[in-house]
Amino acid sequence: MARIAVTGGTGFVGGTVASVLAGQGHDVVCLVRRDVGPGFPWPTTLVDTGDRDSLARGLDGCDAVAHLAIMNDFHGMYADRRTAWDGYVGLTRRVVDAANLTGSRVGYVSTDWVFDGTGHLVPEDEPPNPVNLYGFLKAASELVVLERAAAGFVARVGGVQGLHQTQQEGPRSQDVGFGYFVLALVEALRDGRRFTVWEDPHINAVATPIVSPEIGALLGRAVDRGVDGILHFAGGTAVTRRELAMATCEVFGLDAERVDFGPPPDEARLPAPVPYDTSLAGEATMAALGTRTHTIHEQLGALRREVEQGSPVPLS
Ligand SMILES: NC(=O)c1ccc[n+]([C@@H]2O[C@H](COP(=O)([O-])OP(=O)(O)OC[C@H]3O[C@@H](n4cnc5c(N)ncnc54)[C@H](OP(=O)(O)O)[C@@H]3O)[C@@H](O)[C@H]2O)c1
């Protein structure tokens, strides 16, 4: 098994990636930029993420680095573009350069928002055409990995659903992307509240959701098999928000009569365009990784088990 460093391990997706990789038997170390305290579940190395050599010391002895850290603040990145550039592209360049120094393969988690949202089930070789700064910074960071890493892959994900591993109160509210949608819906209906599924031409309306543990499982497979290039870690079903809500009610045994449909509130809108259909085709990736895509009902079944048992449930 490989020794794999994870950046962004204190975050939503990175924590689950660390958990699943460790569960697969990989030797995991999270590169953190602050003291995370004694209760953190995986070994950590404190690094200065602004310094390549500090990152290289953190990567010493690692076969690979799963790079997930980002400045995750959509409004903030518009307010301070220089910091945003560094929090995405600069950081990715330093991680790649450090990985090249230590002979580590880079696995960069990217997003379906590198596309403009006019396609449907787009393949891995579709050229990106981002419509907002987040998508642009992710696409630019992808290029850093693809052009600069001695060994590396870009794994695009979208519609990520799951539990936060290290924060009791994980993100749980609907937003104009697909993230957190399912658990926000489940929580509202279980609390006896109604839930309004947003429908609007100016939000992310179609995606291929994936549960976060599956991202960890697929990353492990890519590292183990030495698969490089652009990968789509996509669920096997392209769904609208309405279809996802209905499937969630079926799988979690919830009353679909309590679901309403309507536009998002003005305060939820972002100060930039949002891609409409960001569904990804993942079949070629899955074939390269020796697995298959999983339907939305399989993804939601895994999420339900994750909620019930309190630990990640990978599918591959
Ligand atoms: N969530 C989704 O639905 C989704 C969808 C598509 C793609 N992704 C991708 O998945 C990755 C993880 O996203 P997430 O939702 O898990 O994010 P998140 O929960 O906001 O976590 C962000 C992580 O990045 C770290 N970080 C922030 N700024 C940093 C900096 N300047 N230098 C070093 N580390 C920094 C944070 O560390 P601290 O704890 O120290 O702040 C945290 O560990 C990202 O690359 C994102 O583009 C996510």
The ligand as a MOL file (V3000), in Angstrom:
LIG
                    3D

  0  0  0     0  0            999 V3000
M  V30 BEGIN CTAB
M  V30 COUNTS 48 52 0 0 0
M  V30 BEGIN ATOM
M  V30 1 N -17.5880 20.3360 -1.8520 0
M  V30 2 C -17.9740 20.1350 -3.0900 0
M  V30 3 O -19.1720 19.9480 -3.3620 0
M  V30 4 C -16.9590 20.0900 -4.1970 0
M  V30 5 C -17.3950 19.9570 -5.5280 0
M  V30 6 C -16.4460 19.9300 -6.5420 0
M  V30 7 C -15.0950 19.9990 -6.2430 0
M  V30 8 N -14.6960 20.1380 -4.9460 0 CHG=1
M  V30 9 C -13.2700 20.2430 -4.6780 0
M  V30 10 O -12.9360 19.4610 -3.5510 0
M  V30 11 C -11.8710 20.0790 -2.8370 0
M  V30 12 C -12.2150 20.1820 -1.3790 0
M  V30 13 O -13.3730 20.9940 -1.2270 0
M  V30 14 P -14.1620 21.0530 0.1640 0
M  V30 15 O -15.5830 21.3460 -0.1390 0
M  V30 16 O -13.8180 19.8570 0.9610 0 CHG=-1
M  V30 17 O -13.4980 22.3560 0.8250 0
M  V30 18 P -13.4760 22.8110 2.3610 0
M  V30 19 O -14.3500 21.9440 3.2070 0
M  V30 20 O -13.7610 24.2750 2.3680 0
M  V30 21 O -11.9690 22.5720 2.7960 0
M  V30 22 C -10.9500 23.3990 2.3160 0
M  V30 23 C -9.6240 22.8820 2.8300 0
M  V30 24 O -8.5750 23.6760 2.2670 0
M  V30 25 C -7.7490 24.1880 3.3220 0
M  V30 26 N -7.2610 25.5100 2.9000 0
M  V30 27 C -7.9930 26.5980 2.6640 0
M  V30 28 N -7.2130 27.6120 2.2560 0
M  V30 29 C -5.9520 27.1470 2.2420 0
M  V30 30 C -4.6870 27.7030 1.9240 0
M  V30 31 N -4.5620 28.9700 1.5240 0
M  V30 32 N -3.5930 26.9270 2.0380 0
M  V30 33 C -3.7230 25.6450 2.4380 0
M  V30 34 N -4.8810 25.0610 2.7520 0
M  V30 35 C -5.9860 25.8140 2.6600 0
M  V30 36 C -8.6330 24.2070 4.5490 0
M  V30 37 O -7.7960 24.1610 5.6830 0
M  V30 38 P -8.1740 24.8790 7.0770 0
M  V30 39 O -9.0680 23.9150 7.8270 0
M  V30 40 O -6.8650 25.0810 7.7430 0
M  V30 41 O -8.8860 26.1650 6.7450 0
M  V30 42 C -9.4580 22.9480 4.3480 0
M  V30 43 O -8.7470 21.8110 4.7780 0
M  V30 44 C -11.6170 21.4230 -3.5020 0
M  V30 45 O -10.4830 21.3220 -4.3260 0
M  V30 46 C -12.8720 21.6620 -4.3310 0
M  V30 47 O -12.5950 22.4280 -5.4820 0
M  V30 48 C -15.5930 20.1870 -3.9250 0
M  V30 END ATOM
M  V30 BEGIN BOND
M  V30 1 1 1 2
M  V30 2 2 2 3
M  V30 3 1 2 4
M  V30 4 1 4 5
M  V30 5 2 4 48
M  V30 6 2 5 6
M  V30 7 1 6 7
M  V30 8 2 7 8
M  V30 9 1 8 9
M  V30 10 1 8 48
M  V30 11 1 9 10
M  V30 12 1 9 46
M  V30 13 1 10 11
M  V30 14 1 11 12
M  V30 15 1 11 44
M  V30 16 1 12 13
M  V30 17 1 13 14
M  V30 18 2 14 15
M  V30 19 1 14 16
M  V30 20 1 14 17
M  V30 21 1 17 18
M  V30 22 2 18 19
M  V30 23 1 18 20
M  V30 24 1 18 21
M  V30 25 1 21 22
M  V30 26 1 22 23
M  V30 27 1 23 24
M  V30 28 1 23 42
M  V30 29 1 24 25
M  V30 30 1 25 26
M  V30 31 1 25 36
M  V30 32 1 26 27
M  V30 33 1 26 35
M  V30 34 2 27 28
M  V30 35 1 28 29
M  V30 36 1 29 30
M  V30 37 2 29 35
M  V30 38 1 30 31
M  V30 39 2 30 32
M  V30 40 1 32 33
M  V30 41 2 33 34
M  V30 42 1 34 35
M  V30 43 1 36 37
M  V30 44 1 36 42
M  V30 45 1 37 38
M  V30 46 2 38 39
M  V30 47 1 38 40
M  V30 48 1 38 41
M  V30 49 1 42 43
M  V30 50 1 44 45
M  V30 51 1 44 46
M  V30 52 1 46 47
M  V30 END BOND
M  V30 END CTAB
M  END
